[in-house]
Amino acid sequence: MFRTPSVSGSDGVAQPVYYVPGVQMSYSPGGLTAREPSILDRSPLGTPRTRTPASEIEYVDRGATPEASRSNANWQGPPRFEEPRMGDYFQKRRDLLDILKSLHSTGIQNELDLPQIVVIGSQSVGKSSLIESMSVNITSGHWNLYKVSNGITGRALATIRDVPFGPTLYNAEDVEKLLRRAQRAILRPELDPTTFLDDSDLHVFGVPLTFSGNCVCIHVEGPNIPDLYFYDLPGIIANVGDGGNEADIKLVEQLAKSYIKKPNCIVLLVISCETDFENQGAGRFVLKDPALRQRTIGVLTKVDRIEFGGASRWLRMLRGEYQPLVHGWYCVKQRDLVQLQEGVTWEEARSYEAEFFQTTAPWADLDHAQRARLGSEKLAERLGGILSKLVSEELPGIRRTVSAELKKVNLRLQELAPPEISDPRRVVITLLRDFTKKLSKHIEGIPPMVNPSDPTDTIATGLLHSLNEAYERFRVELHKTAPQFRPWSTTTRVDSQTQKRMLDSAKQDDDAVGLGMTNTLHADEVMDLARRSRTRELPGNYPFSVKERLILESVQQWSDLSHRCFNEVTEIVVKHIIRLVDDHFKGYNNGGLKETVSKITSEQIVKCSKITENKIDSLFRSECSPYTQNEQYFLTYKSKMLTRYKIIHQELQGKANLVTALRAYNPSNQSSTGNTNQWSYLNNAIANLANFGITAKAEDFVMLLPQHDLTAALDIMAEVRAYFQVAYKRFGDNVPKLIDADFVQGIDSSDDGLDVALMSMDLSTEKCMEYLQEPRSVIQERTALAGKKQRLEAAQLKLERYYRG
């Protein structure tokens, strides 16, 4: 929802610019024109602008022109604006305002912070009447409400351009109607602007835009017009009526903030004396910021409606005792409702205003300093002086900024210059070959960056480094599937402290103890399984199926783990290749080259992926049948585990002292173990075994302790655990090796790899020319930069002309 003030003047409309995405519409002596804003002032397509309309009003004293006289013999020009004439001073000031207008006409305000005045106030404080009283004879009108609820469609252009809208107008009565049509035009950019001139658009079906980033600009020119250039923003609202949108409150505030945050923006704060200052949101909105107080001029309106005895606070503001501002406060009196109904002219209103302040208390009793701040004429004079002074101060900096920005734009345009291609086929083939060479280097392995900012970026960290980390995680998860054997009976009373000690003892030879991805099995449970599995075996023998079943308890988990590892590797490789494709073909989106390469690469990845998955399944099936030729490692590990299991079992059977002594035995310090004769026998036994070529340790004699009913179970446990160790290391090595050979390197194999696949795509000259089309983003950026360059050059030309005089 936005408000549109209906205001007209004798030599043209003195009214608005509406920022709402589409075309900036301008009314000037040449007619209403449309000018699209800079690309820097546009919202993304399809996103409603968080902006409501503003009014840009420019008043320039041009004097009567021969063209105007010839075009309309009855036009007598606007009423005289009585401005003191001080020769060169006022001419210089007018020249400064002329250059400001010229800079705005180039559209450069979207790139530069040009000096400007912004009128801000709450609703119904008399902003429109204030604008009228400072300028020319303007017939005050009512506010119209435009409620648009649909989203944005269409595309904004990248450059600013002026589109004439209607004829040149010299009769104020004709301007208002044309202005309404211009407003409809910017909300329906899909229609020809001429459609709106005779209201034909009202018969064309369609939904207007919700908002537009374009605006309607009105330039008023004529003799004795004050030197002002300002934006009239919609009133700050505290609440909305029935059916209103609460979001409008925020939208209006955001619009105001977007203007007043600029350092070169002079804020004209309008406060009504009809309402308490504290109840006017615009005052709080502006004056809460100390920095804004430095560049704000306050205006008190409706002073004739102050209640009896209530002028003291407003007088304190005028004197700078309350809510002080650097530029101070001014008071104005506009035409009241009776005067409007009686048709009081602008000149008569000026006279009534002057008479009011000269004859009405307490204004007539003020001293000279305060009286200099009474009246629309004094305010207009002050605003013109402040604005021209600001322009004078900022102009050298603006000139330097324009030159610097123009240099940047030219450099960027050189970088974006369209390429000259004589042999498109050779260019495309070279691009493809370079890409596959780059991919091969990454697959073979390249050094990573030092301290990469993004640890997930495999381009920076190295592809193989990321793959090796995935393989290591796979090996760790595989190791967790080791059998969890406990070499004691479930009926054995083992407290938590003893159990911890036993597990720590087991971990000396089995680092998988306690990882817990398989069920825990005690010795008596294994023995029970073995006994129940016997069929025709001789006493003391147990079927191999017992060991096979215990082995499969672990191995059956490997299929899922291996495929999870492959999926992780696939994700890493795919993301890496996508990054390589995006980087290598980033300038070739528009012609389909990047898309084609991505499609072929994806097909190659899928092909290699299927082959690899089938081989992983085959490898897993081979592990489901226990088999090994690694006899020495298997038997050595079994012996080690059997010894460990027996040590733990004997300790729990009450022979802890003997077992501990054997484990702690030190041949060089026999006295530490107590009975020296006993240990001398042990030394002799070890020495005699050595004579037979048998190496033994004191701990090995634990195996000679008397047998018990769980001895067979301990042997089964040791053998199963030993085979797991052999198989897990084999599988943990073969899976990564297979993935690397058939998938990672398979993508770029020399026989049927990616290079061969890419060379089979359509590489005709015509197709290659299509592939090499510039991306739309580059074309759009170059177009936008060309528009910006045009604006900067226009601004630079106007600045140079100004400085040359």
N, C-alpha and C positions, 0 to 999 in steps of 0.2 A: 504494500500500500504506500502510495506517496502523494504528496500534496503539490499542486501546481498553482502558483499565484497567477491570477489573471490581471495583468497590468499592461497598459498601452500608453504610448506617448505621441506627441504631435509629429515627431519626425521618425517614429519607429518604436518598436517595443523596447522597453527598458527592463529586460527580464532574461530568463534563466538558461542555465546549462544543466541538463539532467544526466547524471551519471547513472546509467542504468544498464550489457555487452553489445555492439552493432555499429552505429555511425554517429559521429559528433556533428550535430546539426547547428549551423551558425546562421543567424540573421545579421545582415550587414546592409549598407546602402545598395549593395549589389543583389540583395535578396537573401532568403534563408539558404544556408549552405550546409552540407553534411561533411563532417571531417572525422575520420576514424582515428581513435587514439593509438598511442604507441603500443607495441606488443607487450611492453613492460606493465601496462595497465589493464591487462585482460585476465579474466579467470579461466581456469581449465574448462574445456568444452563440456557442457552438461552440468556444470556446477553453478547454482544460483549465486549471484553476487551478494555479498553482505554489504551492499551499498544502497542508499536511498538517494533521491534526486537532490542536486544542488543547483543553484542559479548563478550563472556567471554573467555579470553586468559590466559593461565597459562604457564609460561616457567620455567622449573626446570632443573638444571644441574645434570644429573644422571651418566654421564660417559658411556662408552661403556659397554654393558651387554653381557654376554655369550649367552643369548637367542637371542639377536639381531644378533650376529655374526653367530650363527647356522642357524637362519631363513633366513638370506640374506647375503651371503658371499661377495657380491659386495658393501654392504653398508659400507661406510667409516666414517659415523658419520657426524654431522653438522660441518660447518666451526668453527674455533676456535673463541671464544669470548674473546678477550684479557681483562681480568679482573685482577687488581692488587691482589696479594695474600698476605693476612696479617694473615695467620695462624688461630688461634682460633677465631678471630673476624669474619672472613668470614664463618667459620664453624658454629659458633653460629647463624649468620644471616641466613645461609642456613637451619639450624635446625628450626628456627622460621618460615621461609617460608614453610618448610615441614609440621609443625603442622597446619599452616593456610590452606594449601592444604588438609590436612587430615580432618580438620573440615568441609571444604566446601564439601568434598566428602561424608560426612554423610548426607548432606542436611539440616544441622542445621542452615544454614544462614537464613532460613525462620523464625526461632524462636529467633535468636540472631543477634545483630548488629556486624557482624564480620568485621575486617579491610579489606578494599579493595580499589583498585584504579579504578576510572571511567574516561575514556577518553571521553571528550565532546568537540565539536566544530561545527562550521557551515558547510554547505555542501562545498565540494571541497577545504578544507583547508589542505589536505594532511594527514589525520589521519591514513589511511592505510599504507602510505609510512612511517610515523613516527613509527608505530608499527613494520614494517619490519626493519627499520634502527636500532631499539633498540634490535633486537633479532637475527634471523638467516636469511639465504638466502631465501627470499620470493619473488616469482615472482608476481609483481603487476598485478591486473586484473581490469576489469570494474565492475560497479555496475549494478546488475540486478534488475528489478522492478517486484514485485509480487503483483498483484491486485486481491484481493479476496473480493467479495461483498455479500456473503451469510452469514446467521446467524450460530450460534454455535449449534451443536447437540451432543448427547452423554453425558457421565458422567465421570467426572474426578475421579481418585482414591484418597483414603484418605492417602496413604502412598507413600513415595518416593522409587523407585526401579530402579536398573540399568538393562537395556535391551541391551545386546550386539547387535551391528549393524555392520555386516561385519567383515572381518578378520583384524588382526593386519597389519598395513601398514608401510613400511619403505621408500617408494618412494613417494616423494611429488607430482609427476605427477598423481598418482592414487587417491590422497586424495580429490582433488576438486570434482571429479565426485561422489565419495561416499558421500561427504558432501551435494551435491545437492539432492541426494536421501534421505538422512536423513531429510532434510528440508521438503520434500514432505511427509515423513512418519508421522511427528508430526502434519501435517495438515489433515491427514486422519487416525485417530487412530482406525477406525473400521476395517482396513485391517491389516493382519499379516505383521510385519516388514520385513520378508524375501521377501515379494512380491515386495519390492522396489529395492532389490539388483540387479535384472536383468531388471529393468524398466517394469516389468509386470503390475505394477499399472497403467501405462499409457493406458492400454487396458481395465481397469475396470471402468464401468460407476459409476459416483458418483460426488458429489460436495464437495470440501475440506472445512474445517472450515475457518471462517473469520479470527480468531485469535486463538492462543493457549497459555495457561499459562505455557507451557513447553519450553524447550530450548535445543539447541545443544551445547554441551561443547567440546572444543578441548583442550587436554592436550599435550603439546610438551615436550618431555623428551630427553635428550642427554647430551653429555659432553660439559662443558663450556657454558651452556645456562644461561642467566641472571636470577637472582632470582626475578621474577615478577609474579604478579597475578592480572589481571585487566579485566575490562569490557569495551568493545568498543561499545559505544552507536551510534545510527544513527545520522547523522548531523542535527543540528537545521535548520529548513527551515523557510524562511520569506514569501514565496509564492509558489504556485503550478502551473504547466503548464497546457496547454489545456487538458481537460478531467480529470484533477486531482481533488482530494477531499480536500476542504478547511479544513475539520476536521482533516486531517493529521498533520497540523501545531500544533494543540492543542495536538494531540496524542503524538507527539514526545516530546513536552515540558513536558507533564505529565509523560512520561517515565523517562525523565531526572530528573525531580523533585523527583520521587519515589526513585531514587538512591542517589542523592546528599543531600537529606534531612537527611540522616543517619549520626549521629555524627562521626562515624568511617570511613566515606568515604573520601578518598583523591581524590580531583578533579584535573585531568590533563587537563587543558584548552589549546586547540590548536587554535592559531591565525595565520592567513596567512598574511605575509607582502605584498602580492600582492594586498590586498584590504584595504581600510581605516578601522581602528579599529572600528569606530563608525558604520560602515555598517555591522558588523558581530554580528548577534543576540546572538550567544553563549556568547560573551564577556559581553554584557549587561545583559544577563540572569543570569550569575554567579556572576559578580562583583557588582551587585546592592545590594547584601546581605553582610553586613560587616562580619557576622559570617563565610561565605564561604571563604572570603579572607584569613582567618586564616588557612585554610587547602586546599588551591589551589596552584598548581604549574603551572606557565604559560610557554607555549612553542611557540616560533615564528618560523614558517616554511616558506619555499620559500623565504629565505633571498636573494637568487641570482636574484630575480625578482623585487627588490626594484628599483624604478625609480631613476635616477641620482639626487643627492641632497636630496633625501627623507628619508635618514636613521636616521636623527636626532631624530625623535619621537621614533623610535624603540630602538635606543640606550638609550634614556631616560628611557624607560621601563626596559631595561636590567640593568640599573644602579639603578632602584628603585625610580626614580624621577617622573615617571608618572604611574598611575595605580599600585601602589606598592602592593606587596604580601609578606606575611610572609616568604614563601619559595622561593620567587623570580621568575625571568623569565630566560628561557634558549633559545638558538638558535640552530637550526639544519638545515642541508641541505640534501635533498633527491636527488635521481637520477632524472634527467630531462628526457623529452620525447626522446631526441636523445640518451642518454645513455641506456634507456630501449630498444630502437630499435636496438642498437648495441649489446645488450646482456651483458652489464656491470654487473659483478658479485657483490655479496654482499660485498666481501672483497675489491674489487676495489672501490666500492662506498664509503666504510669507508675511504679508503685512499684519494679519491678525496675530501671527506668532510673535513678531517683533513688539506689537502693541501689548500683548499679554505679559511679556517679560518686563516691559517698561512700566506697566501700571499695576501689576498684581503683586501683592505681598505673598510670600517674603522675597520673591525674586527681584522686585524693584528696589529693595533695600540692600542688596548685596553690594560689596565693594567692587572696584573696577576689575580686579583679578578674577573674581568669580563671574562677573557679568560677561567676561570674555569667553566664557564657556556655555553661554546660553544661546540657543538657536541653531537651526539646521545649517544656516550659511556658515557660521563659525565652525561647526563640526566638519562640514565639507572642506573648508579651507585647511583645517588642521590635518585631516586625513590626506589631502593632496600633498601637503608639505611633508608629512611623515613618510608617505609612500615614495615620493620623489627623492627624499634624502636616503632612504634605504636602497633605492635603485642606484643612486649615485655611488654609494659605498660598495655595493655588491657587484657592480658592473665590471670592474677590472678582474675580480675573481671569476665571474661568469665567463669572461672572455678567455681566461687561461684554461678554465675547465672545458670550454667548447673545443679549444685547440687540442688539448690532451685527449679528449674523448674521440675527436676526429682522427687523431693519429692511431689510437687503439683500433678503431673501426677499420681503417685502411689496412692495417697489419692483418687483422682477422680476415678481411675480404681477400687478401693475397693468399692466405692459407687455404681459403675455401674456393679458390679459383677453379673453374671446371677443367678437368684433365683433358689433354689432347691425345686421342687414341688412334694410331694408324693401323695397328694389327690387333684387333680385339681378341682373336683366337689365341694368339701367343700370350697376351696378357693374362687371360683366364687360365691357360695351362700352367703358366709360371706361378700364378697364385695357388693353384691346386698342388703343384709339386712342392712349393715352399711350405705349404701347410703339412703335407705328409712327412716332409723332412723334419719339421719342428715336432710333430707328434712322435716320430721315431726317436728323437733325442730325449724326449720326456719319458718314453717307455724304457729306453736304455738307462736313464737316470742322469739327472743334472744336479749340480750343487744347489742347495736351498739358499734363500736370501738370509742375510744376517738380521736377526731380531725382526721377523715378519710381523706386521701390525695385525694381521688376521690369521690366527693359527689354523683356521679351517680352510684357508686358501691353499690348495695343493700346488698352485703355480708358484707360490712363494715358499712353501715349506718343502716341496719336492714330492712328486707322485709316489715314488717307491718308498719314501719314508712313511707316508700315510698307509701304504699297503702293508709294509712290514709291521706297523703297529696293529693293523687288523689281524694279521697272521699271528702275532703274539697273543692277542686277546683270544683267538681261537685255540691256541695251544693251552692257555691257562684254563679255559672252560673245558677242554678235553681232559685235562689232568684231573679236574674235579670229579670225573666219572669213575675214578679208581674205586675198586672194591673196599668197603669199610669193614675190615675184619677185626674182631676182638678175640685175642687168644685166651679167653677164659669163659667159663660157663655162665649162663644166665642166672644160675642158682647161686653163684659165688657172691658172697656179700662184699661189695667193693664200695667203700665210701668215696665221696667226691674227690677228696684229696689224693687217695690212693689211685683212683681212676685217672686223675690228671697226671700223676707221676708215671703211670703205665703208658698213657698216650704219648707223653713226652719221650718216653723210652722208645716207643715204636717209631716216632718221627725221626729218630736217628738214622733209620734205614728206609723209612717210607714217608716222604714229605707230603703225601696226599691224605694222610690220616686226619680225620676231622673236617675235611672239606664238605662232605655231606651231600653229594648229588645222587648217591645210591644208598640203599637201605643198609643199616648196620647189621652184621651177622656175627653171632658169637660162635665159639668153637663147638658147643653142644648142638647148636642149630645146624651147623654144617654137617656134624656127625649124624644127626638124625636124618638129614636129607640123603646122605650117602647110604645109610642103612636101608632106608625106604626105597632107594633106587636099585638095590641089588636084585638081579634076576637069577642067572645061572653061574655067576662068578664064584670062584673058589673062596674059602674063608680068607679074610685079610685083604681081599681085592674088592674094588668098587668100580662101577662102570664109568667110562670116560664122559658119559653124558652129564654126570654131576659137575665136573669141571667145566664142560661146555656150557651148561646152563648158567653157572656162576659168571663165566666170561661174558655171555650174551647180556647179562644184567647190565653190564657197563657199555658194551659195544652197541647195543640197540639205540643208545642215545646219540650216537655219532652222526647219523644221517641228518638229523635236525641241526646239529651244531655245524656240520660242514656246509649245509645250504645257507644257514645264517651267515657264515663267514663269506660265502660267495656273494650273497646279496649285498653285504657291506662293501665288499670289493667292487662289485658292479656299480653301486651308488657312487663310490669315490671316483672310479674311472669315468663314469658318465658325466659327473659334474666337472671333472677336469677337462674332458674333451669339449664340453659345452663352453667352458671358459676359453679354451683355445680357439674354437670356432668363432665365438663372439668377438674375440680380440683380433683374429686374423682377417675376418670378413666383416668387420664392423661398418665399413663404408660401402657395403654392397647388399643392403637390405632391399632396396627398391626394385631391383631387376630380378630378384628371386635366386641369386647365386648362393647367398647364405642359406636360404631355405632349402635349396636343392642339396647342398653339401650336408646340411644337418640331417636331411631325410636319408641320404645314402649312408652316412655315418651311423645313424640309428639302425638301419637295416643290417649293417655289418656287425654292430654290437649284438643285435638279437640273434644273428646267425651263430656267432661265436659263443654266445651265452647258452644256446640250446645244446651245442656240442659239449660244452664244459659241464653242464648239468647232467647230461647222460653219462659222462665219464666219472663224475663224482658218485653217481648212483652205482655204477659198475664197481668202482673202488670200494664203496661201502659193502656191497654184496660179498666181495671177496674177503672182507674182514669178519663176516658172519660165520665163517668156518675157520676155527683156530688152526693156524699153520705158521711155522717159522723155520728157517734154516740158520738162524742166529743162535746156534746151540750153546756156544761158550757163554755168551751174555745171559742167555736164559737160565742155564744151570747155575752160574755164579750168583745171579740175583736170587734164584730160588733158595740156594744154600744160605745166603745172607738173611733172607726173610725167615727161613725155618729156624735158624739160630736165634733170631730176635724173638720170634713167637715162643720158642721153648724157654728162653730166659724169662720172659714175662710170665709165662705159665708157671714155671718153677718158683718164681718169687711169690706168686699168689698161693702156691701149695705149701708155704711155710718154709721153704728152703732159701729164703732171701739172704741169710747170712753167707751161705756157701756161694751162692750165685754172685753176691756182692763182692765177696773175697776174690773169686776167680776173675771178675771184671776189673777189680782194683789191683790185681797182682802186678808187682814190679820186680823183675828178676834182680835188678841192681840194688834193691832195698827190701830184702826179705824180712828184716826185723819188724817192719811196719805191719806185717800180717799176722804176727803172733807166733804160732807153732813152726819153728824153723825146720824141724825134721820133716814135717808134712810137706813143706814147700820144696825141700831138697828132693823129695821123691818126684814132685811135679817137674822140677828142672831136669831131672834125669830122664823122665818120660819124654819131655819135649826134645831133649838132646838126642835120645835114641831114635825118635821119629825122624829127626833131621838127618841121621845117618842113613835112613832109608829114602831120603829125598822128599820127606813129607814135612812141609812147613806148618806148624801149629802154634796157636796161642793158648794161654791159660783159659780164656773164655770159651774156646772150642770144646773143652772138656765137659761143658754143660750138656752137650749132645749125648754123653755117655751115662747121664743120670738115668735111673730106672724108667721104663716105659709106663704109660698110663692109658686109660681107655680113650683119650682124645688125641692120641699121637697121630692117628690117620687123618683126623680133621685138620690138625696143624699142617700136615704135609699137603693136603688138598689146598688149604688156604695159601700156603707159600707158593705152590705151583701156579695157582690162578693169578695171584698177585704178580708173580714173575712174568707170566705171559702178558698180562695187561701192560706191564712196563715195556715189553718188547713191541707189542702191537700199537700202543698209544704213541710211542716215539715214531714208529713207522708211518702211521696214519697222519699224525701231526706234521710230518714232513712232506708226505706225498700229496696231501690236499693242496697246500699252498703252491707246491711245485706244479701240480696239474693246472691249477687256476692261472698261474703265471704263464705257462707254456701255451695252453689252449685258448685262454681268454685274453689276458693282457697283451701278450705278444702276438696272439692270433689275429687281433684286430688289424695289426700292421704287418702281417706275414707277407713274404715276397711273392708267394704263389697266387693266393686269392685274397689278399688283404685289401685295405682301404684304398691304396694307391691304384690298384687294378680296377676297383669298383668306380672310383671317381673318373678314371679315364674312359669309362664306358658310358658316361652321361652325354647328353647332346652337346657337342662342342662345335656346332656349325658356326660360321661367321655371324649369321643373323642372330642366333641364339646368344652367342657370346656378347654381341653388342647390347642385347637386351639385359644380360647379366650385369653389365658394367654401368647401367643407369645409376645416377647419383641417388642416394637415399633422400627420401622426402624431407627428413629433418635438416639435411645440409641445404637443400633448396630453400626451405623455409627460413633457416637461419640467414642464408645469404640474402634472401629477399628482405628480411627484417633489418639486416645490417645496411642494405642499400637504402631502405627507407630512413633509417636512423642517420646514415651519412647525408642523405638529402636534407634532412632537418638541420643537422649540424652545420652543413655548408650554408644553408639559408640563413641560419642564425649568425654564423661567422661573417657572412657578407653584410648583413644588417649592422652588426657590431662594427665592422671595419668602416662602413659608410658613416656611421655615427661618429667614430673617432676622427675620421678625415674631415668631418664637418660638411 
